[in-house]
Amino acid sequence: MADVLEYHDRVRDDWIDYNGHLSEPFYVMVFGFATTSLMDHVGLDEAYRTETGCSLYTVEAHVRYLREVGPGADLHVTTFVTSVAAKKAVLCHELRVGGELVATEELTAIHVAEEGAAPFPDHVADKLRRLLQPAPEYAGRAIRC
């Protein structure tokens, strides 16, 4: 059974837009915090980044905004991995409020060193694989008109 990784936050007043709901960039910011939480969990934390100069970079992301989120809402992000390769991982974040799915983000992230893309250390790749789950139905979609 795969590990489950969770991140929690709360909507702040300055995240609310002119329509009285969570503004678009703050969904992405919360997903970014969840990615940082994943990095800390798998060993790509601040100490690792300082010691090695390596990090995880998002190179592509697809966000779906499914429901409006109001002021003061408690945010619950579940993060899982749908694939791990030598130098990249595909992650999914699912944002819920009160148990209801309100947004998703699928992203491709590359492990980078000073000279460019670099293989994950074995211990990091192993921890990423523990978060593997089948890709959800929305994964891999393109925007269609």
N, C-alpha and C positions, 0 to 999 in steps of 0.2 A: 504494500500500500504506500502511495506517495505521501511525502510530508505535505502539510498545509501551512502556508505562510500568510499571516494576516498583518494588516496595518490599520490603525485606527486614528481618526482625527475628528475635528469638529469645524463646521463652517464658521468662519469669523465674519464680523459685520462688514469689513472692508473687502470681502470677496463677493459681495452682493452687487449685482448690476442694476441698471436703471429700470429693469422690469421686476425687481424684487426677488430675483433668483440667483443662484450660484452662477457667476460669470464664466464664460467658456475657458479662459486661460487657467482658471483655478482647478478645473477638473484635471487638466494636464499636469499642473503643479502637484496635486495630490498623488497622481499616478507616478510622478517623478520621485516623491517621497517614498512611495511603495517600492520603486526600483532600488532606491538607496537602502531600504530595509532588506531587500533581497541580497544586495551586495554585501551588507554587513553579515547576513546569515550564512552566506557561502564562503566567506573568507576574503572578499574583495573590499575590506573595510579600510578606514583611514590609515591604519598602521601599514597595511599591505601597500596602499597607494604611495605612501611616503617612502617606504623601504624600497619598492621596486620601480616606481614611476609608471606603473601599469594601471589601467582602469578599464571600465566598461563604458562604451559609447553607444548611444542609440543612433542607428543609421536610417531607420524607417519606423513609422508609427501610424496606426490607424485607430482613430477614436470614434466611438459611437455614443452619441448623446441620446439617451432613451427616455428620460424623465427629468422634469425640473426638480431642483433641490432648493429648499428654502433656507432662510437664516437659522443659524444655530443647530442645523441638522448634524446628528452623529453619523460619521462616515466610516464604513467598514470596507476595506479593500482586501480581497483574496487574490493572491498571486500564485501562479503556477507556470511551469515551463512546458512547452509543447515539443521542442527539439533542442538537442545539444550537439554541436559539431566541434571540431578541434579549436576553432577560433570564434565561433558565434553561437548564440542561443536565441530562441524565439520565446518570448514571454507573453503571458496574458494576465491582465489585471481586470478584475470585476468589482465595480463599486456598487455597494448596496446601502440603502437607507431604510431602516426598519424592516430589513429582510427583503426589500424589493430591489431588483436590479435596475440601476439608474444610468449606468454608463459602463462601457468596456474599452480597453485599450489593448491592442496587439502590437508588439514591437519586436524588431530585430536589433540585437545588440552585439557588438563586436568587442572582443578583448583586445586592447591595444597597448603597445609599448612605444617607446620613443621612435622607433623605426617603422611603426605601422602595426598592422594586425599581427597578433601573436597568439600561440596556443595557450589555452587555459592551463594553469598548473593542475596536476592530477587531482589533488585534494579538492580544488574548486569544481572541476568537471564532475567528480563523484557527488558532491553536494548538490550541484545543479540537477544531476540525473535523479536524485531522490525527490525532486519536485516535479518530475515528469508526469504529465497527465495527457490523455488523448486531447487533440485539438477540438475545441467547441465548434458548433455549427457555423458560427460567425467568422471563424478564423480563415484567413486567406482570401477574404472577399475584396473585390475592387469596388470603387465608387462607380455607380452606373447612373446615367441620366435617363 
